[in-house]
Amino acid sequence: QLSQGIFNANLNKGFIKDMLLIASLPDPAMNLVLNEQLSVRAGVRLAGYDSEIISIILRIFSCIKASQGKQLEIMQNIKEICSRDKLRPEDFINQEACIKILEDKSLNMAARTTALRAWIAEQRFPCLSKARAEFDNNIKSLKFGSRISVKPPENYEGRTYKISFQAQNYQQFKDNVGLLGTALKTETLKRILNNEN
């Protein structure tokens, strides 16, 4: 009842409970919440993790700035990687690639977040990462450049590809159709569209 006068807002019991859970986390947690580097929801979920994972998540979040959804994704993926690979959380964060991303001062926090998420996704879904790299290399070999866009099926599962291009005039349209015609004669495009590896 007194919260309105003290905090200039009504605080419900659920919010207070969440804040108490976050307060039970090691010291950096509250500072990360205040700096908007750890959302309340992510902090509450983190409070349920074991102390080793809590420690590395807080270290990681002190170097990046991610939305709540991305924070939850990062936490879940790290937890699953450590469990699947029987990897100590400390060993996970001490991998050379992870350290390189987190300590790269040439990247701002948003760029570090993007790089870290990509690396973690690669660790979590190695087959998907391999499929993405193979697809990208095959498309690059067709020499479409930025003129023609080829989108794979979601998660590289399925058979529906989206191919598009833009043209400002007849000549651009003709050139793009010509590129597609040339690509049709290659084994690479046939392999891509027939899901042949």
Solvent accessible surface area in square Angstrom, and as a share of the most:
residue,aa,sasa,rsa
1,Q,218,0.97
2,L,142,0.71
3,S,17,0.11
4,Q,87,0.39
5,G,74,0.71
6,I,122,0.62
7,F,124,0.51
8,N,128,0.65
9,A,46,0.36
10,N,121,0.62
11,L,49,0.24
12,N,103,0.53
13,K,179,0.76
14,G,41,0.39
15,F,81,0.34
16,I,78,0.40
17,K,133,0.56
18,D,41,0.21
19,M,44,0.20
20,L,121,0.60
21,L,67,0.33
22,I,0,0.00
23,A,58,0.45
24,S,84,0.55
25,L,15,0.07
26,P,67,0.42
27,D,130,0.67
28,P,60,0.38
29,A,0,0.00
30,M,67,0.30
31,N,90,0.46
32,L,8,0.04
33,V,22,0.13
34,L,135,0.67
35,N,86,0.44
36,E,125,0.56
37,Q,15,0.07
38,L,2,0.01
39,S,25,0.16
40,V,46,0.27
41,R,132,0.48
42,A,0,0.00
43,G,0,0.00
44,V,42,0.24
45,R,94,0.34
46,L,0,0.00
47,A,26,0.20
48,G,69,0.66
49,Y,22,0.08
50,D,89,0.46
51,S,88,0.57
52,E,81,0.37
53,I,12,0.06
54,I,15,0.08
55,S,47,0.31
56,I,1,0.01
57,I,0,0.00
58,L,6,0.03
59,R,103,0.37
60,I,0,0.00
61,F,1,0.00
62,S,52,0.34
63,C,34,0.21
64,I,1,0.01
65,K,92,0.39
66,A,11,0.09
67,S,65,0.42
68,Q,73,0.32
69,G,48,0.46
70,K,81,0.34
71,Q,3,0.02
72,L,17,0.09
73,E,62,0.28
74,I,1,0.01
75,M,0,0.00
76,Q,69,0.30
77,N,15,0.07
78,I,0,0.00
79,K,82,0.35
80,E,51,0.23
81,I,3,0.01
82,C,9,0.05
83,S,81,0.52
84,R,107,0.39
85,D,72,0.37
86,K,183,0.78
87,L,51,0.25
88,R,130,0.47
89,P,11,0.07
90,E,57,0.26
91,D,60,0.31
92,F,0,0.00
93,I,3,0.02
94,N,70,0.36
95,Q,59,0.26
96,E,145,0.65
97,A,40,0.31
98,C,0,0.00
99,I,63,0.32
100,K,145,0.62
101,I,24,0.12
102,L,13,0.06
103,E,112,0.50
104,D,45,0.23
105,K,167,0.71
106,S,101,0.65
107,L,53,0.26
108,N,101,0.52
109,M,67,0.30
110,A,63,0.49
111,A,36,0.28
112,R,26,0.09
113,T,6,0.04
114,T,90,0.53
115,A,34,0.26
116,L,0,0.00
117,R,66,0.24
118,A,62,0.48
119,W,28,0.10
120,I,1,0.01
121,A,30,0.23
122,E,88,0.39
123,Q,50,0.22
124,R,53,0.19
125,F,85,0.36
126,P,74,0.47
127,C,111,0.66
128,L,42,0.21
129,S,18,0.12
130,K,143,0.61
131,A,36,0.28
132,R,101,0.37
133,A,54,0.42
134,E,66,0.30
135,F,20,0.08
136,D,68,0.35
137,N,95,0.49
138,N,29,0.15
139,I,29,0.15
140,K,150,0.64
141,S,65,0.42
142,L,17,0.09
143,K,161,0.68
144,F,5,0.02
145,G,69,0.66
146,S,117,0.75
147,R,116,0.42
148,I,5,0.03
149,S,43,0.28
150,V,14,0.08
151,K,117,0.50
152,P,36,0.23
153,P,13,0.08
154,E,146,0.66
155,N,84,0.43
156,Y,61,0.23
157,E,130,0.58
158,G,46,0.44
159,R,150,0.55
160,T,99,0.58
161,Y,40,0.15
162,K,140,0.59
163,I,70,0.36
164,S,64,0.41
165,F,57,0.24
166,Q,165,0.73
167,A,42,0.33
168,Q,163,0.72
169,N,82,0.42
170,Y,164,0.62
171,Q,98,0.43
172,Q,69,0.31
173,F,105,0.44
174,K,112,0.47
175,D,57,0.29
176,N,4,0.02
177,V,71,0.41
178,G,40,0.38
179,L,46,0.23
180,L,39,0.19
181,G,26,0.25
182,T,86,0.50
183,A,3,0.03
184,L,130,0.64
185,K,176,0.74
186,T,48,0.28
187,E,115,0.52
188,T,23,0.13
189,L,7,0.04
190,K,107,0.45
191,R,85,0.31
192,I,10,0.05
193,L,59,0.29
194,N,64,0.33
195,N,67,0.35
196,E,82,0.37
197,N,165,0.85
